Amino acid sequence: MSRLDSFIRRLEAQRALINWAVTAFGENSGLALEVGLGNGRTYDHLREKLPGWRIVAFDRANNANPRSVPPPGDLILGEFADNLPAFARSHPGAAKLIHADAGLGDPEANARQVANLSNWLPPLAASGAIILSDQKLDHEALQPRVPPVEIPANRYFVYVRA
């Protein structure tokens, strides 16, 4: 499969799962986290689909389209190892939705990143929170779910915080 086809499949999976997840919350408001802002496409989609929610984005650097940059205070830049645990200490179990798209191109670095995210995300998530990830996570507090919408196998992963 070409990289272009893989990219398209990833974006289609993101959109389908985010659209599904936001319906689970109805008209409620809350906190959503975007782990891996990138160019801001999924942040922008979350912002459109979750009006009234606070959406905090994390990334190492701001490479987002200027129209997709979170407001001051809702973009946290720097290493995930510093910022995700710090945010969890100040907002323990507060996020109702976490979207993590932070995969890396280097397989060894990606394996370390996935192991770390598996431990950093549960303390951020409220009980019953939905976690969507481009990587397969492994933590006893994250209950895997079969994606509720049709997406290619192993393209995206759905978890609920126990």
GROMACS elastic network, one bead per residue, 0.5 to 0.9 nm:
[ bonds ]
;  ai    aj funct       b0    kb
    1     4     6  0.81775   500
    1     5     6  0.63158   500
    1     6     6  0.66038   500
    2     5     6  0.52327   500
    2     6     6  0.62568   500
    2     7     6  0.85922   500
    3     7     6  0.60227   500
    3     8     6  0.85858   500
    4     7     6  0.50461   500
    4     8     6  0.62075   500
    4     9     6  0.86341   500
    5     8     6  0.50994   500
    5     9     6  0.61710   500
    5    10     6  0.86173   500
    6     9     6  0.51202   500
    6    10     6  0.62189   500
    6    11     6  0.87523   500
    6   155     6  0.88297   500
    7    10     6  0.50961   500
    7    11     6  0.62870   500
    7    12     6  0.86468   500
    8    11     6  0.51578   500
    8    12     6  0.61052   500
    8    13     6  0.85153   500
    9    12     6  0.51316   500
    9    13     6  0.60808   500
    9    14     6  0.85668   500
    9   151     6  0.80534   500
    9   152     6  0.75921   500
    9   155     6  0.74807   500
   10    13     6  0.51201   500
   10    14     6  0.61349   500
   10    15     6  0.86916   500
   10   134     6  0.78176   500
   10   151     6  0.89873   500
   10   155     6  0.64288   500
   10   156     6  0.73695   500
   11    15     6  0.61777   500
   11    16     6  0.85536   500
   11    42     6  0.87208   500
   12    15     6  0.52492   500
   12    16     6  0.61215   500
   12    17     6  0.85572   500
   12   151     6  0.79395   500
   13    16     6  0.51821   500
   13    17     6  0.60290   500
   13    18     6  0.83935   500
   13   149     6  0.86161   500
   13   150     6  0.82309   500
   13   151     6  0.57008   500
   13   152     6  0.78429   500
   13   155     6  0.71332   500
   13   156     6  0.65268   500
   14    17     6  0.53481   500
   14    18     6  0.59515   500
   14    19     6  0.83909   500
   14    42     6  0.76216   500
   14    99     6  0.87901   500
   14   132     6  0.82523   500
   14   133     6  0.87602   500
   14   134     6  0.83410   500
   14   156     6  0.75027   500
   15    18     6  0.52282   500
   15    19     6  0.59653   500
   15    20     6  0.84836   500
   15    42     6  0.77933   500
   15    45     6  0.79470   500
   16    19     6  0.52331   500
   16    20     6  0.62001   500
   16    21     6  0.86551   500
   16   149     6  0.67309   500
   16   150     6  0.81639   500
   16   151     6  0.79975   500
   17    21     6  0.59996   500
   17    22     6  0.86166   500
   17   132     6  0.74806   500
   17   147     6  0.76021   500
   17   148     6  0.77349   500
   17   149     6  0.68209   500
   17   151     6  0.86870   500
   17   156     6  0.85289   500
   17   158     6  0.83098   500
   18    21     6  0.50023   500
   18    22     6  0.61516   500
   18    23     6  0.87219   500
   18    42     6  0.85789   500
   18    45     6  0.82398   500
   18    46     6  0.73623   500
   18    49     6  0.84950   500
   18    99     6  0.81683   500
   18   132     6  0.79581   500
   19    22     6  0.55043   500
   19    23     6  0.66773   500
   19    45     6  0.89354   500
   19    46     6  0.86939   500
   19    49     6  0.75058   500
   20    23     6  0.54588   500
   20    24     6  0.69253   500
   20   148     6  0.75731   500
   20   149     6  0.74512   500
   21    24     6  0.52877   500
   21    25     6  0.72635   500
   21    97     6  0.78412   500
   21   130     6  0.71264   500
   21   132     6  0.87771   500
   22    25     6  0.55033   500
   22    26     6  0.69855   500
   22    46     6  0.83784   500
   22    49     6  0.67801   500
   22    50     6  0.68874   500
   22    97     6  0.84681   500
   23    26     6  0.54048   500
   23    27     6  0.86026   500
   25    28     6  0.56771   500
   25    29     6  0.78314   500
   25    96     6  0.86209   500
   26    29     6  0.85976   500
   27    50     6  0.86043   500
   27    51     6  0.89825   500
   28    50     6  0.88941   500
   28    52     6  0.85316   500
   28    53     6  0.83371   500
   29    50     6  0.76009   500
   29    51     6  0.78806   500
   29    52     6  0.59078   500
   29    54     6  0.79753   500
   30    50     6  0.88549   500
   30    52     6  0.78138   500
   30    53     6  0.50375   500
   30    54     6  0.63150   500
   30    55     6  0.84913   500
   30    94     6  0.81263   500
   30    95     6  0.71369   500
   30    96     6  0.64677   500
   30    97     6  0.85025   500
   31    53     6  0.58199   500
   31    55     6  0.58999   500
   31    56     6  0.76114   500
   31    94     6  0.65752   500
   31    96     6  0.58649   500
   31    97     6  0.69642   500
   31    98     6  0.87667   500
   32    46     6  0.83224   500
   32    50     6  0.87395   500
   32    53     6  0.70735   500
   32    54     6  0.63057   500
   32    56     6  0.64413   500
   32    57     6  0.86106   500
   32    94     6  0.86455   500
   32    95     6  0.53816   500
   32    96     6  0.59467   500
   32    98     6  0.56664   500
   32    99     6  0.78310   500
   33    43     6  0.88969   500
   33    54     6  0.84319   500
   33    55     6  0.55897   500
   33    57     6  0.57931   500
   33    58     6  0.77767   500
   33    95     6  0.66680   500
   33    96     6  0.84060   500
   33    97     6  0.63785   500
   33    99     6  0.61636   500
   33   100     6  0.80280   500
   33   124     6  0.88085   500
   34    37     6  0.61650   500
   34    42     6  0.79091   500
   34    43     6  0.64508   500
   34    46     6  0.86386   500
   34    55     6  0.70789   500
   34    56     6  0.61492   500
   34    58     6  0.62464   500
   34    59     6  0.87170   500
   34    97     6  0.86992   500
   34    98     6  0.61435   500
   34    99     6  0.50319   500
   34   100     6  0.60639   500
   34   101     6  0.78144   500
   35    56     6  0.84110   500
   35    57     6  0.58845   500
   35    59     6  0.66263   500
   35    80     6  0.85482   500
   35    84     6  0.88250   500
   35    98     6  0.73538   500
   35    99     6  0.60788   500
   35   101     6  0.61551   500
   35   102     6  0.65156   500
   36    40     6  0.87527   500
   36    57     6  0.70042   500
   36    58     6  0.56092   500
   36    60     6  0.80160   500
   36    99     6  0.83442   500
   36   100     6  0.62186   500
   36   101     6  0.52998   500
   36   103     6  0.85217   500
   37    40     6  0.52629   500
   37    41     6  0.79987   500
   37    42     6  0.76364   500
   37    43     6  0.66860   500
   37    57     6  0.58261   500
   37    58     6  0.60235   500
   37    59     6  0.55654   500
   37    60     6  0.88162   500
   37    61     6  0.87811   500
   37    62     6  0.76967   500
   37    63     6  0.79371   500
   37    64     6  0.69775   500
   37    69     6  0.86190   500
   37    75     6  0.86427   500
   37   100     6  0.89100   500
   37   101     6  0.78604   500
   37   102     6  0.83754   500
   38    41     6  0.77277   500
   38    42     6  0.86840   500
   38    43     6  0.89535   500
   38    59     6  0.71692   500
   38    61     6  0.84897   500
   38    62     6  0.74533   500
   38    63     6  0.59637   500
   38    64     6  0.58230   500
   38    65     6  0.89118   500
   38   101     6  0.84342   500
   38   102     6  0.84807   500
   39    42     6  0.84308   500
   39    43     6  0.86901   500
   39    62     6  0.79756   500
   39    63     6  0.54415   500
   39    65     6  0.54993   500
   39    66     6  0.88515   500
   39    68     6  0.74041   500
   39    69     6  0.85070   500
   40    43     6  0.50305   500
   40    44     6  0.59649   500
   40    45     6  0.85711   500
   40    63     6  0.80116   500
   40    65     6  0.62794   500
   40    66     6  0.86710   500
   40    67     6  0.83158   500
   40    69     6  0.65908   500
   40    70     6  0.86519   500
   41    44     6  0.51822   500
   41    45     6  0.63255   500
   41    46     6  0.87479   500
   41    64     6  0.81160   500
   41    65     6  0.82531   500
   41    68     6  0.68920   500
   42    46     6  0.60634   500
   42    47     6  0.84348   500
   42    68     6  0.89448   500
   42    99     6  0.85829   500
   43    46     6  0.50788   500
   43    47     6  0.60837   500
   43    48     6  0.86332   500
   43    55     6  0.77869   500
   43    56     6  0.88080   500
   43    57     6  0.74438   500
   43    68     6  0.68439   500
   43    69     6  0.81817   500
   43    70     6  0.80278   500
   44    47     6  0.50220   500
   44    48     6  0.62640   500
   44    49     6  0.86707   500
   44    67     6  0.82838   500
   44    68     6  0.55461   500
   44    69     6  0.82673   500
   44    70     6  0.87523   500
   45    48     6  0.51346   500
   45    49     6  0.61310   500
   45    50     6  0.84449   500
   46    49     6  0.50666   500
   46    50     6  0.57207   500
   46    51     6  0.83861   500
   46    55     6  0.77076   500
   47    50     6  0.53662   500
   47    51     6  0.61498   500
   47    52     6  0.85743   500
   47    53     6  0.77517   500
   47    54     6  0.85446   500
   47    55     6  0.70881   500
   48    51     6  0.61400   500
   50    53     6  0.56179   500
   50    54     6  0.84913   500
   50    55     6  0.85620   500
   51    54     6  0.84710   500
   54    74     6  0.78872   500
   55    70     6  0.78359   500
   55    74     6  0.67041   500
   55    75     6  0.88655   500
   56    70     6  0.73449   500
   56    73     6  0.80241   500
   56    75     6  0.59167   500
   56    76     6  0.74478   500
   57    69     6  0.88551   500
   57    70     6  0.70760   500
   57    74     6  0.61317   500
   57    76     6  0.61638   500
   57    77     6  0.83881   500
   58    61     6  0.86396   500
   58    74     6  0.83982   500
   58    75     6  0.59797   500
   58    77     6  0.58611   500
   58    78     6  0.77816   500
   58    79     6  0.87568   500
   58    80     6  0.74185   500
   58    83     6  0.78058   500
   58    84     6  0.79964   500
   59    62     6  0.68519   500
   59    63     6  0.88373   500
   59    75     6  0.79160   500
   59    76     6  0.66460   500
   59    77     6  0.51777   500
   59    78     6  0.62794   500
   59    79     6  0.73041   500
   59    80     6  0.72010   500
   59   102     6  0.85053   500
   60    76     6  0.82686   500
   60    77     6  0.51301   500
   60    79     6  0.54769   500
   60    80     6  0.72626   500
   61    64     6  0.88775   500
   61    76     6  0.88536   500
   61    77     6  0.56318   500
   61    78     6  0.65279   500
   61    79     6  0.89430   500
   62    65     6  0.88581   500
   62    69     6  0.79942   500
   62    75     6  0.84397   500
   62    77     6  0.71050   500
   63    66     6  0.86703   500
   63    69     6  0.88439   500
   64    67     6  0.79389   500
   64    68     6  0.60586   500
   64    69     6  0.59588   500
   65    68     6  0.52856   500
   65    69     6  0.66773   500
   66    69     6  0.55642   500
   67    70     6  0.87753   500
   69    72     6  0.88984   500
   69    75     6  0.75526   500
   70    73     6  0.80004   500
   70    74     6  0.55997   500
   70    75     6  0.55506   500
   71    74     6  0.55976   500
   71    75     6  0.68263   500
   72    75     6  0.63796   500
   72    76     6  0.89246   500
   73    76     6  0.71672   500
   76    83     6  0.71941   500
   77    80     6  0.84054   500
   77    83     6  0.77599   500
   78    81     6  0.85849   500
   78    82     6  0.73715   500
   78    83     6  0.67786   500
   79    82     6  0.54962   500
   79    83     6  0.62322   500
   79    84     6  0.83607   500
   80    83     6  0.50350   500
   80    84     6  0.53449   500
   80    85     6  0.79106   500
   80   116     6  0.89246   500
   80   117     6  0.84648   500
   80   120     6  0.86130   500
   81    84     6  0.62544   500
   81    85     6  0.67819   500
   81    86     6  0.87158   500
   81   116     6  0.78402   500
   81   117     6  0.88681   500
   81   120     6  0.81008   500
   82    85     6  0.61709   500
   82    86     6  0.62900   500
   82    87     6  0.87937   500
   83    86     6  0.50897   500
   83    87     6  0.59815   500
   83    88     6  0.85016   500
   84    87     6  0.51661   500
   84    88     6  0.61522   500
   84    89     6  0.87080   500
   84   117     6  0.88724   500
   84   120     6  0.63106   500
   84   121     6  0.76316   500
   84   124     6  0.78784   500
   85    89     6  0.62458   500
   85    90     6  0.88255   500
   85   120     6  0.61907   500
   85   121     6  0.85327   500
   85   123     6  0.79483   500
   85   124     6  0.81272   500
   86    89     6  0.51376   500
   86    90     6  0.65087   500
   86    91     6  0.85750   500
   87    90     6  0.51763   500
   87    91     6  0.57859   500
   87    92     6  0.76643   500
   87   124     6  0.75423   500
   88    93     6  0.70846   500
   88    94     6  0.81624   500
   88   120     6  0.81503   500
   88   121     6  0.84293   500
   88   122     6  0.89888   500
   88   123     6  0.58365   500
   88   125     6  0.85750   500
   89    92     6  0.55172   500
   89   123     6  0.82535   500
   89   124     6  0.83990   500
   91    94     6  0.55544   500
   91    95     6  0.81411   500
   91   123     6  0.89048   500
   91   124     6  0.69858   500
   92    95     6  0.83008   500
   92   123     6  0.60616   500
   92   124     6  0.55849   500
   92   125     6  0.75056   500
   92   126     6  0.79321   500
   93    96     6  0.83500   500
   93   122     6  0.77058   500
   93   123     6  0.55822   500
   93   127     6  0.71443   500
   93   129     6  0.89079   500
   94   123     6  0.86476   500
   94   124     6  0.60964   500
   94   125     6  0.57753   500
   94   126     6  0.51284   500
   94   127     6  0.87713   500
   94   129     6  0.89534   500
   95    98     6  0.66725   500
   95   124     6  0.59157   500
   95   126     6  0.54343   500
   95   127     6  0.89853   500
   95   129     6  0.68140   500
   95   130     6  0.88061   500
   96   124     6  0.89373   500
   96   125     6  0.62278   500
   96   126     6  0.56268   500
   96   127     6  0.80249   500
   96   128     6  0.74681   500
   96   130     6  0.63911   500
   96   131     6  0.83936   500
   97   125     6  0.73760   500
   97   126     6  0.84230   500
   97   129     6  0.55866   500
   97   131     6  0.58816   500
   97   132     6  0.79363   500
   98   121     6  0.80314   500
   98   124     6  0.84611   500
   98   125     6  0.73645   500
   98   129     6  0.76852   500
   98   130     6  0.64167   500
   98   132     6  0.61970   500
   98   133     6  0.81938   500
   99   130     6  0.84574   500
   99   131     6  0.59597   500
   99   133     6  0.59571   500
   99   134     6  0.85730   500
  100   103     6  0.85073   500
  100   117     6  0.86156   500
  100   121     6  0.89220   500
  100   131     6  0.75769   500
  100   132     6  0.61264   500
  100   134     6  0.65440   500
  100   135     6  0.80580   500
  101   132     6  0.83270   500
  101   133     6  0.58976   500
  101   134     6  0.52893   500
  101   135     6  0.75854   500
  102   110     6  0.86705   500
  102   113     6  0.80344   500
  102   114     6  0.85432   500
  102   117     6  0.89313   500
  102   133     6  0.82574   500
  102   134     6  0.73383   500
  102   135     6  0.80011   500
  103   106     6  0.89209   500
  103   110     6  0.59966   500
  103   111     6  0.89690   500
  103   113     6  0.74862   500
  103   114     6  0.76764   500
  103   134     6  0.68222   500
  103   135     6  0.66219   500
  104   107     6  0.72007   500
  104   108     6  0.89694   500
  104   109     6  0.67378   500
  104   111     6  0.87061   500
  104   113     6  0.78385   500
  105   108     6  0.89383   500
  105   109     6  0.79111   500
  105   110     6  0.68868   500
  106   109     6  0.53556   500
  106   110     6  0.58675   500
  106   111     6  0.85888   500
  107   111     6  0.61144   500
  107   112     6  0.87678   500
  108   111     6  0.51657   500
  108   112     6  0.65152   500
  108   113     6  0.86842   500
  109   112     6  0.52081   500
  109   113     6  0.61417   500
  109   114     6  0.86629   500
  110   114     6  0.60535   500
  110   115     6  0.85508   500
  111   114     6  0.51802   500
  111   115     6  0.62423   500
  111   116     6  0.86508   500
  112   115     6  0.51651   500
  112   116     6  0.61980   500
  112   117     6  0.86047   500
  113   116     6  0.51323   500
  113   117     6  0.60304   500
  113   118     6  0.84653   500
  114   117     6  0.50732   500
  114   118     6  0.59894   500
  114   119     6  0.87468   500
  114   135     6  0.67133   500
  114   136     6  0.73944   500
  114   137     6  0.63593   500
  114   138     6  0.83309   500
  115   118     6  0.51708   500
  115   119     6  0.67602   500
  115   120     6  0.88931   500
  115   137     6  0.72460   500
  115   138     6  0.73556   500
  115   139     6  0.89976   500
  116   119     6  0.52891   500
  116   120     6  0.60765   500
  116   121     6  0.86044   500
  117   121     6  0.57316   500
  117   122     6  0.86842   500
  117   137     6  0.73657   500
  117   138     6  0.89407   500
  118   121     6  0.60050   500
  118   122     6  0.72796   500
  118   136     6  0.85982   500
  118   137     6  0.50870   500
  118   138     6  0.54645   500
  118   139     6  0.57257   500
  118   142     6  0.84296   500
  119   122     6  0.63580   500
  119   123     6  0.78455   500
  119   137     6  0.87818   500
  119   138     6  0.81113   500
  119   139     6  0.66603   500
  120   123     6  0.63934   500
  120   124     6  0.72993   500
  121   124     6  0.53305   500
  121   125     6  0.65768   500
  121   131     6  0.84258   500
  122   125     6  0.52450   500
  122   126     6  0.81729   500
  122   139     6  0.78516   500
  122   141     6  0.64543   500
  122   142     6  0.69375   500
  122   161     6  0.68004   500
  122   162     6  0.89618   500
  123   126     6  0.79768   500
  125   128     6  0.80015   500
  125   129     6  0.57242   500
  125   130     6  0.80202   500
  125   131     6  0.80145   500
  125   160     6  0.89875   500
  125   161     6  0.64795   500
  126   129     6  0.51531   500
  126   130     6  0.87009   500
  126   161     6  0.67943   500
  126   162     6  0.86547   500
  127   160     6  0.80053   500
  127   161     6  0.53260   500
  127   162     6  0.57243   500
  128   160     6  0.56094   500
  128   162     6  0.60505   500
  129   159     6  0.81969   500
  129   160     6  0.55205   500
  129   161     6  0.52002   500
  129   162     6  0.81836   500
  130   158     6  0.71843   500
  130   159     6  0.58612   500
  130   161     6  0.66187   500
  131   142     6  0.82731   500
  131   157     6  0.81736   500
  131   158     6  0.58898   500
  131   160     6  0.60615   500
  131   161     6  0.74303   500
  132   135     6  0.88027   500
  132   156     6  0.71939   500
  132   157     6  0.57845   500
  132   159     6  0.64567   500
  132   160     6  0.88797   500
  133   136     6  0.69385   500
  133   137     6  0.76857   500
  133   156     6  0.58619   500
  133   157     6  0.51882   500
  133   158     6  0.66070   500
  133   159     6  0.82576   500
  134   154     6  0.85767   500
  134   155     6  0.66705   500
  134   157     6  0.62106   500
  135   154     6  0.84139   500
  135   155     6  0.81326   500
  135   156     6  0.66985   500
  135   157     6  0.66602   500
  136   154     6  0.79553   500
  136   156     6  0.77488   500
  136   157     6  0.60938   500
  136   158     6  0.87871   500
  137   142     6  0.79146   500
  137   144     6  0.86791   500
  137   157     6  0.80434   500
  137   159     6  0.85784   500
  138   141     6  0.87163   500
  138   142     6  0.71284   500
  138   143     6  0.89815   500
  138   144     6  0.89295   500
  139   142     6  0.53991   500
  139   143     6  0.81036   500
  140   143     6  0.71990   500
  140   162     6  0.83031   500
  141   160     6  0.82487   500
  141   161     6  0.57579   500
  141   162     6  0.51595   500
  142   159     6  0.56480   500
  142   160     6  0.57075   500
  142   162     6  0.61173   500
  143   158     6  0.83741   500
  143   159     6  0.51746   500
  143   160     6  0.51599   500
  143   161     6  0.62588   500
  143   162     6  0.64215   500
  144   147     6  0.89599   500
  144   157     6  0.75167   500
  144   158     6  0.58981   500
  144   160     6  0.66037   500
  145   148     6  0.79803   500
  145   157     6  0.77035   500
  145   158     6  0.53542   500
  145   159     6  0.54745   500
  145   160     6  0.71619   500
  146   149     6  0.86244   500
  146   157     6  0.79137   500
  146   158     6  0.67793   500
  146   159     6  0.85657   500
  147   150     6  0.69808   500
  147   151     6  0.73155   500
  147   156     6  0.79677   500
  147   157     6  0.68659   500
  147   158     6  0.58783   500
  147   159     6  0.89103   500
  148   151     6  0.87983   500
  148   158     6  0.85943   500
  150   153     6  0.88600   500
  151   154     6  0.84611   500
  151   155     6  0.69638   500
  151   156     6  0.76113   500
  152   155     6  0.55272   500
  152   156     6  0.79226   500
  153   156     6  0.76065   500
  154   157     6  0.68488   500
